[in-house]
Amino acid sequence: MAPHKIIIDTDPGVDDVLAILLALSSPEVEVALITAVYGNTHAPMTFDNLLKMYYNLGLEFAAHPESRKRFPLVSSDNKTLVAIGEDGPIGGEKHVATYFHGPDGLSNISETHPEFTPPPSKPEDEHEFVKFTSRKGWEAILDVLRAEPEGTVSVVALGPLTNVAWAAREDPETFKRVAEVVWMGGALDVPGNTSPVAEFNCFADPYAFAFLLDEVKKGAFRLVFAPLDITSPHMIPFSDLLHPALIGEDATGVAPPTPLQAFATSFLRRVRGLQAKFGLPDAMEMHDPVAVWYAIANRGRSDLASGWAVKGRAFSVERNGEITRGMCVVDRRGTGETTGGTRTENEELKSSGLNDESAEALKTEEKVESEGESSEPLPLAMVGTPGTPELRRLLLGRVFGTAV
């Protein structure tokens, strides 16, 4: 079976790089296009980080020719198209996550580890693994969707949805040719990671997500997303990802680091330190890799592979709230769902409300209304995966050649 083509829209970003490498090492999919967007840092820098990734992948191939087998579709005969996308949101102020990912988006390795940066080049220079296009990111997305048969290309978005929203807004008929959009973003029933209520990709451009959400509800295309609810529990220990010889630990009996291991260690070491300061487990949350893993396993199909589960969720996106920007607002009235029980502990206020009979009638009425609304197409939240051990095995084995 021919690999399913995907477009990766991304803002590398430490976990983005791991996710892209997972896609490039997976024979089930072919990465037809990568578009850079602002997010973890500014768009020109996220684009540069793509080139850093490919440069170090080339070093891996040169030092260990057998590693090419792990990346069967990465070659000079099958170059991936790359484009620079938007450097700011559709609406509202621009925000970037350099506070976590560093000024360059990769833990500032541009300065601390310059050996991982490729020599300067010009756009017209020939590159071993990629083809450059002067088209805007969203234009390049539409170009690929036009060129391929309808329903055969998925968009996998790992950053703010700005490029994707531009494409869907500028040419909705062409965009409807997409097999599905897979996105890492949002937080439904858990706290946010950028604010108490918002996940970063949603926070960075809530206008883009709100627009796409409206299109999904009209039935324009299928959107499957991986919110923090499902991504945060998927953690791989830093001890699996960092080479001990490069972080001052005992490396007795361990093979020397390969170029790809050295590259990953260089930008993940700082992240490990930040996690420790936050009091978090000594493990990397696999946010973006989970979204790519879904795309690899399911390849645009509605009949999901074993172990995967999705659920339609009804919610709205707060676009410009003073303290709730990017919040996914779930209306739980009449659904029986609760996030904290009674809204007040004041017994007098409790007793001054509806009597039990009236409250039950209202609850039933709201439930019927809610069920009626659910007949419209909804975005599909990932609620089940084959589990963290399987993701660990897949990522470490395919990307780094480490058997676990």
C-alpha positions in Angstrom: 0.0 0.0 0.0 1.3 3.4 -0.9 2.1 5.7 2.0 -0.6 8.3 2.9 0.5 11.8 2.2 0.6 14.4 4.9 1.3 18.1 5.2 3.0 19.0 8.5 2.3 22.6 9.7 4.6 23.2 12.6 6.5 25.7 14.9 9.7 23.8 15.9 9.9 23.7 19.0 11.5 20.8 20.8 8.6 18.3 20.8 7.8 19.4 17.2 11.3 18.1 16.1 10.7 14.8 17.7 7.3 14.6 16.1 8.6 15.4 12.6 11.4 12.9 12.9 8.8 10.3 13.9 6.8 11.1 10.7 9.9 11.0 8.5 10.8 7.6 10.0 7.4 6.1 9.4 6.9 4.3 6.1 3.1 4.5 6.5 3.1 8.2 5.6 4.9 10.5 3.1 5.6 14.0 4.2 4.7 16.0 1.1 5.1 19.5 2.6 6.2 21.1 5.8 5.1 24.6 6.5 6.6 26.7 9.3 4.5 29.0 11.5 5.2 31.2 14.4 4.5 29.8 17.9 7.3 28.4 19.9 9.3 31.2 18.4 9.1 33.4 15.4 8.4 31.9 11.9 11.8 32.6 10.4 13.4 30.8 13.3 11.0 27.9 13.2 11.9 27.5 9.5 15.6 27.6 10.4 15.0 24.9 12.9 13.6 22.7 10.2 16.8 23.1 8.3 18.8 22.3 11.5 16.8 19.1 11.8 17.5 18.0 8.2 21.2 19.0 8.5 21.7 16.8 11.6 19.7 14.0 9.9 22.2 14.2 7.1 25.1 14.0 9.6 23.4 10.8 11.0 23.3 9.3 7.5 26.9 10.1 6.8 28.2 8.7 10.1 25.9 5.7 10.1 24.8 4.8 6.6 22.6 2.0 7.9 20.4 4.6 9.6 19.0 5.6 6.2 16.8 2.4 6.5 15.0 4.1 9.4 14.0 7.0 7.2 13.1 5.3 3.9 11.4 8.2 2.2 14.1 10.8 3.1 16.4 11.1 0.1 17.7 13.4 -2.6 15.3 11.7 -5.0 12.2 12.3 -2.9 12.6 15.8 -1.5 10.1 17.4 0.8 8.7 20.8 -0.1 9.1 23.4 2.7 7.6 26.9 3.0 7.6 29.7 5.5 4.2 30.5 6.8 2.6 33.3 8.9 4.5 35.1 11.6 1.5 36.3 13.6 -2.1 35.4 14.4 -5.3 36.1 12.4 -6.5 38.2 15.3 -5.3 39.6 18.6 -1.8 40.1 19.9 1.2 37.9 18.9 2.5 35.6 21.6 5.5 33.1 21.3 6.7 30.4 23.7 10.3 31.4 23.9 10.0 31.4 27.7 10.0 27.6 27.5 11.6 26.7 24.1 14.3 29.4 24.2 14.9 32.4 21.9 15.5 30.2 18.8 12.8 27.6 19.7 15.4 24.9 20.3 16.7 25.8 23.8 19.0 28.4 22.3 21.3 25.8 20.7 22.0 28.3 17.9 24.4 30.0 20.4 25.2 27.2 22.9 25.8 24.5 20.3 26.6 26.2 17.0 27.9 22.9 15.6 24.3 21.8 15.0 23.5 24.7 12.7 24.1 24.2 9.0 26.5 26.5 7.1 24.8 29.6 5.7 23.0 29.1 2.4 20.7 31.0 0.0 17.1 30.0 -1.0 18.3 29.2 -4.5 21.0 26.8 -3.2 20.4 23.1 -3.8 19.5 21.2 -0.6 20.0 17.4 -0.2 16.5 16.6 1.2 14.2 19.6 0.8 12.8 21.8 -2.0 12.2 25.5 -1.2 9.2 27.4 -2.4 8.6 31.1 -2.3 4.8 30.5 -1.9 3.3 31.4 1.5 2.7 28.5 3.8 -1.1 28.5 3.3 -0.7 28.8 -0.5 1.6 25.8 -0.5 -1.0 23.8 1.5 -3.6 24.6 -1.1 -1.2 23.8 -3.9 -0.7 20.3 -2.6 -4.4 19.7 -2.0 -5.2 20.7 -5.6 -2.5 18.5 -7.0 -3.5 15.3 -5.2 -6.7 13.3 -5.4 -9.4 14.4 -3.1 -9.3 12.8 0.3 -5.8 11.5 0.0 -3.9 14.2 2.0 -4.1 14.9 5.7 -2.9 18.1 7.3 -1.1 17.5 10.6 -0.9 20.8 12.6 1.6 21.0 15.5 1.4 24.7 16.3 -1.1 27.6 16.1 -3.6 27.0 13.4 -2.9 30.3 11.6 -1.6 28.8 8.3 -4.4 26.2 8.2 -7.1 28.8 8.9 -5.7 31.1 6.1 -5.9 28.2 3.6 -9.4 27.2 4.6 -10.6 30.9 4.5 -8.9 31.8 1.2 -10.1 28.8 -0.8 -12.6 26.8 1.1 -13.5 24.5 -1.9 -9.9 23.4 -2.3 -9.5 23.0 1.4 -12.4 20.6 1.6 -10.3 18.1 -0.5 -8.4 17.4 2.7 -8.8 13.9 4.2 -8.8 15.3 7.7 -7.0 17.9 9.8 -5.1 16.5 12.8 -4.1 19.0 15.4 -2.3 19.1 18.7 -4.0 21.7 20.8 -6.6 22.7 23.3 -7.5 21.7 26.8 -11.0 20.5 27.6 -11.3 19.0 31.1 -7.8 19.8 32.4 -5.9 23.0 33.2 -4.0 24.8 30.5 -0.2 25.0 30.2 0.1 28.7 29.1 -2.6 30.0 31.4 -4.8 28.3 34.0 -7.4 27.6 31.3 -5.6 27.6 27.9 -3.1 25.4 26.0 -0.5 27.3 24.1 -1.4 26.5 20.5 -5.0 27.5 21.1 -3.9 30.6 23.2 -1.5 31.8 20.4 -4.3 32.1 17.8 -7.7 31.4 19.2 -9.2 33.3 16.2 -7.9 30.7 13.9 -9.2 27.8 15.9 -12.6 29.5 16.4 -12.9 30.0 12.6 -12.0 26.4 11.8 -14.3 25.1 14.5 -17.2 26.9 12.8 -16.2 25.3 9.5 -16.1 21.8 11.1 -19.6 22.3 12.5 -20.8 23.2 9.0 -19.5 19.8 7.8 -16.7 21.4 5.7 -14.0 18.9 6.8 -13.1 16.5 9.6 -10.9 17.7 12.5 -9.3 15.4 15.0 -7.4 17.0 17.8 -5.1 15.9 20.6 -5.8 18.2 23.7 -3.7 18.3 26.8 -6.1 15.8 28.3 -4.6 13.0 26.2 -1.1 14.3 25.4 0.1 15.3 28.9 -0.1 11.7 30.3 2.1 10.4 27.4 5.6 10.9 28.9 8.9 9.4 27.9 11.7 9.5 30.5 14.5 12.0 29.8 16.8 9.1 30.5 15.6 7.5 27.2 16.1 10.7 25.2 19.4 12.2 26.6 22.7 10.4 25.9 24.4 9.9 29.3 27.9 10.7 28.0 26.7 14.2 27.0 25.1 15.1 30.3 27.9 14.0 32.7 26.3 10.7 33.7 27.9 7.2 33.7 28.0 5.9 30.1 29.8 2.7 30.8 28.7 0.1 28.3 26.7 2.6 26.2 27.6 3.2 22.6 28.8 6.7 21.8 26.1 9.2 20.7 25.1 9.3 17.1 24.7 12.7 15.5 20.9 12.6 15.9 21.2 11.6 19.6 23.7 14.4 20.2 21.3 16.9 18.4 18.3 15.8 20.5 20.3 15.9 23.8 21.5 19.4 23.0 17.9 20.9 23.0 16.3 18.5 25.5 18.8 19.1 28.3 17.5 22.6 29.0 13.9 21.3 29.0 14.8 18.7 31.6 16.1 21.5 33.8 12.9 23.5 33.4 10.8 20.5 34.2 12.7 20.0 37.4 12.2 23.6 38.4 8.5 23.3 37.9 8.4 20.2 40.1 7.3 18.0 37.2 8.3 14.3 36.6 11.7 13.6 35.0 10.0 12.9 31.7 9.1 14.7 28.5 5.4 15.2 27.7 4.9 14.0 24.1 2.3 16.6 23.0 3.2 16.8 19.2 4.3 13.2 18.8 0.9 12.0 19.9 -0.8 13.9 17.1 1.7 12.6 14.5 1.3 9.1 15.9 -2.4 9.3 15.3 -1.8 10.4 11.7 0.6 7.5 11.2 -1.7 4.9 12.7 -5.0 6.0 11.0 -3.9 7.7 7.8 -7.1 9.7 7.2 -9.5 6.8 7.9 -12.6 7.0 10.0 -12.4 3.4 11.0 -9.7 3.8 13.6 -6.8 1.4 14.2 -6.9 -0.8 17.3 -6.4 1.1 20.5 -7.5 4.5 19.2 -10.6 6.3 20.2 -12.1 9.7 19.5 -15.2 11.5 20.9 -17.1 14.4 19.4 -17.0 17.4 21.8 -19.1 20.5 21.7 -17.4 23.7 23.0 -16.6 27.2 22.0 -13.2 29.1 22.0 -12.7 32.3 23.9 -10.8 34.6 21.6 -10.1 37.8 23.6 -11.0 37.3 27.2 -8.9 39.2 29.7 -7.8 36.1 31.5 -9.4 33.3 29.4 -8.0 33.8 26.0 -7.7 30.4 24.2 -10.0 28.6 26.7 -12.1 25.8 25.3 -15.4 26.6 27.0 -17.5 23.4 27.5 -21.1 23.9 28.3 -21.9 21.2 30.9 -25.3 22.4 31.8 -27.8 19.5 31.6 -25.2 17.0 30.7 -24.6 15.5 34.1 -20.9 16.4 33.9 -19.3 18.4 36.7 -15.9 19.8 37.3 -16.3 20.6 41.0 -19.8 19.9 42.3 -22.0 22.6 43.7 -21.1 26.2 42.8 -21.6 27.5 46.3 -21.1 26.3 49.8 -23.6 28.8 51.2 -26.6 26.7 52.4 -29.0 29.6 52.2 -28.2 30.2 48.5 -28.5 26.5 47.8 -32.0 26.3 49.3 -33.1 29.5 47.5 -32.8 28.0 44.1 -35.1 25.8 42.1 -36.9 23.0 43.9 -35.9 19.5 43.1 -38.8 18.9 40.7 -38.2 22.1 38.7 -34.4 21.5 38.6 -34.9 18.0 37.3 -37.3 19.3 34.6 -34.8 22.0 33.5 -32.0 19.4 33.5 -34.1 17.1 31.2 -35.0 20.0 28.9 -31.3 21.1 28.6 -30.2 17.5 28.0 -32.7 17.1 25.1 -31.5 20.4 23.7 -27.8 19.3 24.1 -28.5 16.0 22.4 -30.2 17.8 19.5 -27.1 20.0 19.0 -24.8 16.9 19.0 -26.4 15.9 15.7 -24.2 18.5 13.9 -20.6 17.6 13.0 -18.3 18.1 15.9 -14.5 18.2 16.3 -13.2 14.9 17.5 -11.1 14.8 20.6 -8.7 11.9 21.0 -9.7 10.0 24.1 -7.7 6.8 23.7 -4.4 5.6 22.3 -2.6 2.2 22.3 -0.7 3.6 25.4 2.6 5.3 26.3 4.7 2.1 26.2 3.8 1.7 22.5 4.6 5.3 21.7 7.9 5.0 23.5 8.8 1.9 21.6 7.8 3.5 18.3 9.6 6.8 18.7 12.8 5.5 20.2 13.0 2.6 17.8 12.2 4.5 14.6 13.9 7.8 15.3 17.0 6.8 17.2 17.2 3.0 16.4 17.0 2.2 20.1 15.2 -1.1 20.9 13.0 -1.0 24.0 
